[in-house]
Amino acid sequence: MNLHLTVAVLFLFAFDRCFGYRKVHKTVYDSSDLRAYLFGSPSILETYFSFDPSKTIFIIKEPSNPIVYESHNYYWNGYYESHSDSERICIYNITEIDNELTKVRFQNGTNPFSLIFECGKWDECCGSKCCNHISGFLIIMGCLFFLFSIAAGVFYFDC
């Protein structure tokens, strides 16, 4: 009976450590890398925007043309077109923390409120990027194997 209690406590401890990992290690993602790409180089800036210095706003030249960044196509809200068999469509909502993106306007003067992009099948939407959290998957699989080994050991030694 004492062995079963020890195994149960060990099982609960391992279960908490394995599946608590994903909760603790979440990161907040923003658009800083995308903004640095768009607004950090005059040539890139001129590709996608015309600048109105009197109002300090950026006018989108061709809203239907995607912004190509890190092999992903980013579309302004209302202009998204699926070009692949991607299973994950991501929407990044533009907020006041996005500095330059809050100064972007369509030609009619309205603000875009989001950017839409696609991530691969095994990726996650992480702000304005795609993230691949394979390490988290591997940790969970290792924990499941460990927990299965404990359970198999209890049944093997119990008989």
N, C-alpha and C positions, 0 to 999 in steps of 0.2 A: 504494500500500500504506500509506503514511504517513497518508493521508486516512482510511482505514478504521480505523486504530488510534486516531486522534484522535476519530473519531465514536463508536467503541466506548467509549472512556474517558468522553466526554461523556454518552453514553447511560447508562452505569453510575452516574455521579455524579447525573444527573437522576433516575434510577430510585430510588436510595437516598434522596435528598432528598424525593421525592414520597411514597413509601410509608413512609418512616421518620416522617413527620409524625404519623400516627395513633398510633404507639407512644409518642412523646415527650409528646404533649399530652393524655394521659389524666388525668382529674381524679377524685379520690376523693369520692364523694357520700355523705351521711349523711341523717339524718332531722331535722336541726335546724329547718328551716323548718316541717315538718309538726308537730313538737313545739311550736314557738312558737305555731302556730295553735291547736292543741288545748288547751294548758295555759296560754297567755298571757292568755286572756280568761275571766272567770268565767262569762259567758253561754254561750260555746262549751263550756267544761268541763262545765257542768251539762246541756247538751244530750246529751252522750254518756256521761257518767260520774256515779256517785254516789261521794262521797268518804268514806272511813273514816279520820278523823284519828287515832284511837288506833293504827292500824297503818300509817298513811301510805300507803295504797293506793287506787287508783282502780278501782271496780267498773264494768264495762261494763253499761250499762242494757239495751240491746237489741242483742245481737251480730249479729243478722241485718240491722239497719239500717246501711247504709254510712255511713262518714265522708265527707262531701262537702268536698273541698278542691281548689281551682284547677281546677274543672270535671271532676274525676276522683272516682270512687267507690272508697273504700278499704274492704276487707272484712277482718275478722279471720279467721285461718286456720279452715277448716271451714265458713265462711259465704259463700264467694264464689259469686256468680251472674252469669253473663255476660248483659249487657243490650245488647250491640252486636255489630257484625261486626268487632270489633277483631282484628287479627292478632297483637298482642303482649300477652301476659299477663305481668305482672311480679310477682315475689314479693320482698318486702323482709323479710329475716330480722332479728328483733329481737335485739340483743346488749347486752352490758353498757355499751357506749358510748351507748346510747339513753336514758340517765337515766330520765326519767319513764315511758317506755314499759315499762321493766322493772318498774315498780310497778303495772302494769295487770293486773287479774284478771277472769276470767269469774265469774259468780255462784256457781259451784261451787268457787271458790278457785284454779283452775288458771291458769297464765300462758298468754296467747297467744304463739306463737313467731314469727308472721309476719303481715304485711299483704299482701293481694293487690289489685292494681289493674290497669287496662288502659291501654295507650298506643296512640296512633294508628299507622297502617301505616308511616309514615316515621320514627317516633320510636324512641328507644332507652330502655331501663330504666336510670335513673341514680340508684341508691339508692332513695329513696322518691319520686322524681320521674320525669317523662318529659322527655327531652331531644331536641331536633331538631338534629342535627349537619350541617345542609345545607352549612355552610362547608367542612367536611372533604370532603364529596362534590364540591363545586365545585373544590376544590384538586386532588383526584385526577383529575377530568375534565380540568382544564387541563393537568395533567402528562401525561396520556395523549395529549392533542392535541399537546403539545410533542414527546413521544417519537415519535409517529406522523409529525410533520413532519420530524424528523431522519431517520427511516428513509426517508421518501419522497424527501427531498433526496439521500440517498446513492444511491438507485436512479436518480433522475433525472440526477444529475451523473455517475454511473458509466457510463451508456450512451453 
